[in-house]
Amino acid sequence: VQLVESGGGLVQAGGSLNVSCVAFDDGSMVYDMGWYRQSPGKGREAVAISGWDGERIIYLDSVKGRFTISRDFTKKTVHLQMNSLEPEGTATYYCCADTSPRTWGQGIQVAVSS
């Protein structure tokens, strides 16, 4: 599996951004997928996870109600819509597939100015 991210960028606080991830996979994507982020000097944290069937979804408490993860199994993509962004959301965002071993995208920058 190979993951390629797109989107991200710079936005003012309160604004919205979308990040997308395409999975180059010959199979049927029967694994959890999600988004993680890492800020300078901090560890990587899970932001939103979508279960293998798209039914089970978990969000980081601080993004609940503002971020939405979605999967398109036909296009083999996973998206993260981020609304009401806060400066604390500034980070490198990584797409992740819960394969064995876990697969990571290259990371994409999101910057939120105050």
Secondary structure, DSSP 4 states (H G I P E B T S, - for coil): -EEEEEE-EEEETT--EEEEEEEE-SS---S-EEEEEE-TTS--EEEEEE-TTS--EEE-GGGTTTEEEEEETTTTEEEEEE-S--GGG-EEEEEEE--SS-EE---EEEEEE-
